[in-house]
Amino acid sequence: MTVLVTPQDAVAAVHGKLRQKWAEAVCAEFGVGDRVAFSVRLRPGVRTGKAVEQLGYTTWTSWHMQWRDFCDRLPAGVEVDRAAVTIRGVGGDFPAVLNADLDGAAALLDGAETPTVDLGRARKLASSLQSASATLTPSTLRAVYSLPPNDVDVLISAVTWLCQHPDAGNWTLRQLPVPGMHTKWLDTHGALLRDVAGRDVRDEVRPRLTVMHLTYVDPGHAVSGRRRHDAWTTGDVHDIAYPPRVVLVVENRDSRLWFPQVNDTIVVEGGGKAAATLLANVPWIRAANHVVYWGDIDADGYAILDRFRAALAVPAPDGSPAKHVTSILMDATDLHRYSLHGVNHDKAGRPIKASQEDLPHLTEAETIAYATIATAGPTPFRRIEQEAIPLDHAVAQLLRIFKT
């Protein structure tokens, strides 16, 4: 390849290399990985007078003059290596390679509208990570650099705390007494903490016990005078009133509390996106003949159904077999039947956003409904809330399941 690289093009190339390799270069300063050089060949393929002649002497002279002016004002940490070329019998040294160290590369870009990286901050973060005995790699440095200052402080505090506590089994994930860490911080940053700490505290803590609220809707139970509404906790001595043939998981509390009577059925209040984790390993749910999910017709409702179905599609840790999850009132037919209740804004009046999440465990009819309400393109509405659908319609759907 024959080409002459101008100073402007060389600076742009250094900018691209710095954007790609700044983390590797900073880590190398702290003894992690090899030294990174930011180099750009300035005249690849142009080594002889014949090559210069093919380019044209006017082009060559103009290029050389640009580099002579540019080399007069090179910042510290940047140099231009030269190599000999004989032109018309006269030899001379001409620019061949621009080399810059990390600071030199950053200095070349001084005044750029969007600085690639604040090297002072990057070095300070790398130093803080090493001082806390955290794992310093280019990927962890990039991830930490992207955090706001408060989250960086919490991360360093968490790494320090973990070094002081080799066993986190006395706390749940939300009980960890890490200074400055709010109870849900690990929901977002748990993977990064694992990478920098070298251990996954999410696997070490004691599990949160599943606590679910449920309603007995079997008419035989109702006439017994015993409680209609109940709660069940993993590991407790309390057991449910009767083994259900059908377990219906709903998302709305009103839908659970006021669900009509249906033989051999228990209605369970789900935990939103946590439903898969909370309910998948409950023995009496796995033992039911039918596990049914009914949620909102919106992106979140289908995401919950997808995860719940995936969780029950494999055996439980206690050996309970896989279980198929059926949905009711969530397919394309239902979408059109209840379209009068469709809305486009959430409870705060904000437009409901589209979703691009892939949900591989939906049926064809569910997928059509999901694509209709979650599309990035125009759609009549994005949500039909569960409460808008009459409960007797849900009963009718359940009764069809009983016939299978």
Secondary structure by P-SEA (a helix, b strand, c coil): cbbbbcaaaaaaaaaaaaaacaaaaaaaaaccccccccccccccccccaaaaaaacaaaaaaaaaaaaaaaacccccbbbbbbbbbcccbbbbcccbbbbcaaaaaaaaccccccccaaaaaaaaaaaaaaacccccaaaaaaaaaccaaaaaaaaaaaaaaaacccccccccccccccccccccccccaaaaaaaaccccccccccccbbbbbbbcccccccccccccccccccccccccccccbbbbbccaaaaacccccccbbbbbbcccccccccccccccccccbbbbbccccaaaaaaaaaaaaaacccccccccbbbbbbccccaaaaaaacccccccccccccbbbbccccccccaaaaaaaaaaaccccccccccccccccaaaaaaaaaaaaac
